[in-house]
Every structure is written in C-alpha cells, then in structure tokens.
C-alpha cells in the first residue's frame, strides 16, 4: 500500500487557535510512523498540475487562489479559510499527491493509497474556497483518473462529519461521477439532504442526527450508501476520509470510534474489489482532536492495507 505525504502539509498557515492547525498533520504522520506501518511504501507528494485543478474548478477560481497567495502574513479566502506563504504549495501538493496516487493505482503499483494532506478539500466548490478547503482534492483526482487513465466512472465516498458540499456541487450534473456522504445534521455547511440526488441520480446522502453512534452510522452505510456505490459500479473509488465524526472531536457531534472507521473502510474496499479492480485512493479531510484523528487514521490505513 502507498502513503503520500510532504513536510509542507505541516507548514500551511492558519491563525492561532484555528481548528485546522499544523499539528493535525504531525499527529497523523507520527501514528503512521509506528512499526505496525513499516510495510507502507512512502512517497513524497509532487506539485499538482494547474490543468488538472481546472478540470474541477473554474479557471478564474484557480487563478484567484494563485493571485491571493501571500509572500508573508495571512490572507482570508472566506470566513474560516486562510492562506499563508506555504499554503499554495501545500494545496498544490495535496492535489499532486492525490493525482500521483491515481497514477500509481491505475498503473498497478498497488491497489490502495492514502494521502496525508492539508488543507482538506471537500468543501471547495467549482468556483470558491470555503470551510478550510482551497482546492477539492478528491474531485481533481477523480477527473485526473478519467482524463489520463480512462477510468470514466469515478466515485467519492465521504464519512467526514460535515457534508462534502463542494464535491457534490462539482459532480451534480455528471452522470459518470458518483458521490455518497454520511454526515451530522444539523451541521455546517447545511447541505446534504436525502432529496439532493444530483441531475442523474448520482448523489446519495444520509443525514445522522447529533449524538448518533455506531449502530445508526453503520445502518446508513449498509442500507443506503454502500448499495448505491455498488449499483453505480465505479472504475475507481475515492474516500474523503474525515475523522471528525469521532466522539472526541470538538467540531462534531457524532459518537463514532476507531472501530467504525475500520468497518467502513473494509466495506468500501470490498465494493471496490468487486467493482473497481480494487482501486482505492483516500485523502485526509477533517478531524480536529489530535489523538482521535491520529488513532482513527491509523485504523483506516490499517484496514486499507489489510484489504489490498
């Protein structure tokens, strides 16, 4: 199994006290440096390609982000999304990691890959950054898989506590792009109701009430989201792997544990084995309690490695 990372992900700047802080990257990489993960093939995230970014984002958005990148200090892209001197490099390498993972998986170098990246991506819409997210990493990688490797039917599944509104927006009118999400309700950004099904029935959402734990989470995936993914029959599966639905997370109100991430990962990988030649690329999204995010990411990666 492949693991993509880069030191610049720990340098993306946010204001003091911001939830999406650099220590998140350090906590996850430290957990994945343990002896249990010695078998991972570790690769450095390359710089992403602007043409790849523009497949998911309007050229104006990409150009505006590039123009906004500061040489010093911070700039604010929306209410809670910031860029500092290292942020453009980090966002570009997040995209680069996901696209390189696609290249490797499509080329038979491994079935599964995990990208330990910051900033996260699933709230970035076609034309704006939002919710800590600059570029929509998984959407860019999905369109790269299609354009470069002919993997026409692309799927993103998302178990972050927040709905991936940006991915949904980007995929909405694309019959060969599927998005499935479980998420807390009510919760930022206020999207993700079950009647949001996309222009082609290619979107599946499952809202989870605040306080929801393992039983209802697994039921939502077993009865709604996994069957929809299986029916779509993707050529490659992407995971927006947010761990802020963990019971310890300060920004979420769900009550999941590491075992739930292990279970969900194995179930998603099983569908990918049947439908996608086993091809799975996972990218880190949310998760703001350092210990819970680290242990949950470890459970996720362990499950990916064991199902390869």
Residue pairs with C-beta under 8 A, 6 or more apart in sequence:
1 39
1 40
1 41
1 110
1 111
1 112
1 113
1 114
1 301
1 304
1 305
1 308
2 40
2 41
2 43
2 101
2 104
2 105
2 109
2 110
2 112
2 113
2 114
3 32
3 37
3 40
3 41
3 42
3 43
3 113
3 114
3 116
3 301
4 43
4 44
4 45
4 97
4 98
4 100
4 101
4 113
4 114
4 115
4 116
4 117
5 25
5 29
5 42
5 44
5 45
5 97
5 115
5 116
5 117
6 44
6 45
6 90
6 93
6 97
8 86
8 89
8 90
8 93
9 25
9 45
9 90
9 93
9 94
9 116
9 117
9 118
10 22
10 25
10 26
10 29
10 118
11 22
11 86
11 89
11 90
12 22
12 84
12 86
12 87
12 90
12 91
12 118
12 119
13 22
13 74
13 82
13 83
13 84
13 85
13 86
13 87
14 20
14 21
14 22
14 74
14 82
14 84
14 132
15 74
15 82
18 80
18 82
19 132
19 250
19 251
19 288
20 118
20 119
20 120
20 132
20 286
20 288
22 118
23 290
24 118
24 287
24 288
24 290
24 293
25 116
25 118
27 290
27 291
27 293
27 294
28 116
28 284
28 293
28 294
28 297
29 116
30 294
31 294
31 295
31 297
31 298
32 40
32 116
32 297
32 298
32 301
34 298
36 298
36 302
37 298
37 301
37 302
37 305
39 305
40 301
40 305
41 110
43 100
43 104
45 93
45 94
45 96
45 97
45 100
45 115
45 117
46 93
46 96
46 97
46 100
47 89
47 92
47 93
47 96
48 92
48 93
48 94
48 95
48 96
48 99
48 135
48 140
49 95
49 96
49 99
50 62
50 66
52 95
52 99
52 140
52 143
52 144
52 147
53 62
53 95
53 135
53 140
54 62
55 140
55 143
55 144
55 147
56 126
56 135
56 136
56 139
56 140
56 142
56 143
56 170
57 124
57 126
57 127
57 135
57 136
57 140
58 126
58 127
60 127
61 126
61 127
61 128
61 129
62 135
65 77
65 83
65 88
65 91
65 129
65 134
65 135
66 88
68 75
68 77
68 83
69 75
69 83
69 85
69 87
69 88
70 83
70 84
70 85
71 85
72 85
73 84
74 82
74 83
74 84
75 82
75 83
75 84
76 82
77 83
77 128
77 129
77 130
77 134
78 128
78 129
78 130
78 131
79 130
80 131
80 132
81 119
81 129
81 130
81 131
81 132
81 133
81 134
83 91
83 134
87 119
87 134
90 117
90 118
90 119
91 119
91 134
91 135
92 135
93 117
94 115
94 117
94 118
94 119
94 121
94 135
94 137
94 283
95 135
95 137
95 140
95 141
97 115
97 117
97 137
97 283
98 115
98 117
98 137
98 138
98 140
98 141
98 144
98 238
98 281
98 283
99 140
99 141
99 144
101 113
101 115
101 141
101 281
102 141
102 144
102 145
102 148
102 149
102 151
102 236
102 281
103 148
103 149
104 110
104 113
105 111
105 112
105 113
105 236
105 279
105 280
105 281
106 145
106 148
106 149
106 151
106 236
106 279
110 308
111 277
111 278
111 279
111 280
111 308
112 269
112 278
112 280
112 281
112 282
112 304
112 305
112 307
112 308
113 280
113 281
113 282
114 241
114 282
114 283
114 284
114 297
114 300
114 301
114 304
115 137
115 281
115 282
115 283
115 284
116 284
116 297
117 137
117 283
117 284
118 284
119 132
119 133
119 134
120 131
120 132
120 133
120 137
120 242
120 284
120 285
120 286
121 133
121 134
121 135
121 136
121 137
121 138
121 139
121 140
121 166
121 240
121 283
121 285
122 133
122 136
122 137
122 138
122 158
122 160
122 162
122 164
122 165
122 166
122 167
122 240
122 242
122 285
123 130
123 131
123 132
123 133
123 136
123 162
123 164
123 165
123 166
123 189
124 130
124 131
124 133
124 134
124 135
124 136
124 166
125 136
125 165
125 166
125 169
125 170
126 166
126 169
126 170
129 135
130 166
130 189
131 162
131 165
131 166
131 188
131 189
132 286
133 166
136 166
136 167
136 170
137 283
138 156
138 167
138 238
138 239
138 240
138 281
138 283
139 156
139 166
139 167
139 170
139 171
141 238
141 281
141 283
142 154
142 155
142 156
142 177
142 236
142 238
143 154
145 151
145 154
145 235
145 236
146 152
146 154
146 176
151 235
151 236
151 279
152 176
152 235
153 176
153 177
153 178
153 232
153 233
153 234
153 235
154 176
154 177
154 178
154 234
154 235
154 236
154 238
155 177
155 178
155 179
155 180
155 229
155 232
155 234
155 236
155 237
155 238
155 276
156 164
156 167
156 171
156 177
156 178
156 179
156 180
156 237
156 238
156 239
156 240
157 179
157 180
157 181
157 225
157 229
157 237
157 238
157 239
157 240
157 268
158 164
158 167
158 179
158 180
158 181
158 182
158 183
158 239
158 240
158 242
158 285
159 181
159 182
159 221
159 239
159 240
159 241
159 242
159 245
159 261
159 264
160 181
160 183
160 240
160 241
160 242
160 243
160 244
160 245
160 285
160 286
161 183
161 184
161 187
161 242
161 244
161 245
161 249
161 251
161 252
161 253
161 254
161 286
162 183
162 184
162 187
162 188
162 189
162 242
162 244
162 251
162 252
162 286
163 181
163 183
163 187
163 189
163 191
163 192
163 205
164 179
164 181
164 183
164 192
164 240
164 285
165 189
165 191
165 192
167 179
167 181
167 240
168 179
168 181
168 191
168 192
168 196
168 198
168 203
168 205
170 177
171 177
171 178
171 179
171 198
171 202
171 203
172 198
172 199
172 203
173 198
173 199
173 200
174 200
174 202
175 199
175 200
175 202
177 202
178 202
178 203
178 204
178 228
178 229
178 232
178 234
179 198
179 202
179 203
179 204
180 203
180 204
180 205
180 206
180 225
180 228
180 229
181 192
181 204
181 205
181 206
181 225
181 240
182 205
182 206
182 208
182 217
182 220
182 221
182 225
182 245
183 192
183 205
183 206
183 207
183 208
183 245
184 207
184 208
184 209
184 210
184 212
184 245
184 252
184 253
184 254
185 192
185 193
185 207
185 208
185 209
185 210
186 210
187 210
187 252
187 253
192 205
192 207
193 205
193 207
194 205
194 206
194 207
196 203
196 205
197 203
197 204
202 232
204 224
204 225
204 228
204 229
206 220
206 221
206 224
206 225
208 216
208 217
208 220
208 245
208 254
209 216
210 253
210 254
211 253
211 254
211 255
212 254
212 255
213 247
213 254
213 255
213 256
214 255
214 256
214 257
214 259
214 260
217 245
217 254
217 256
217 260
217 264
218 260
218 263
218 264
221 264
221 267
222 267
226 267
226 268
226 271
229 237
229 268
229 271
229 275
230 271
230 274
230 275
232 275
233 275
234 272
234 275
234 276
235 276
235 277
235 279
236 272
236 276
236 279
236 280
236 281
237 268
237 271
237 272
237 275
237 276
237 279
237 280
237 281
238 280
238 281
238 282
238 283
239 265
239 268
239 280
239 281
239 282
239 283
240 283
240 285
241 261
241 282
241 283
241 284
241 285
241 297
241 300
242 284
242 285
242 286
242 287
243 249
243 261
243 286
243 287
243 292
243 293
243 296
243 297
243 300
244 251
244 252
244 286
244 287
244 288
244 293
245 252
245 254
245 256
245 260
246 252
246 254
246 256
246 257
246 258
246 287
246 289
246 292
246 293
246 296
247 254
247 255
247 256
247 257
247 292
248 289
248 291
248 292
249 286
249 287
249 288
249 289
249 292
249 293
250 288
250 289
251 286
251 288
252 286
258 295
258 296
258 298
258 299
259 299
261 296
261 299
261 300
261 303
262 299
262 300
262 302
262 303
265 299
265 300
265 303
265 304
265 307
266 303
266 306
266 307
268 280
269 278
269 280
269 303
269 304
269 307
270 307
272 278
272 279
272 280
273 307
278 308
280 304
282 300
282 304
284 297
287 293
287 296
287 297
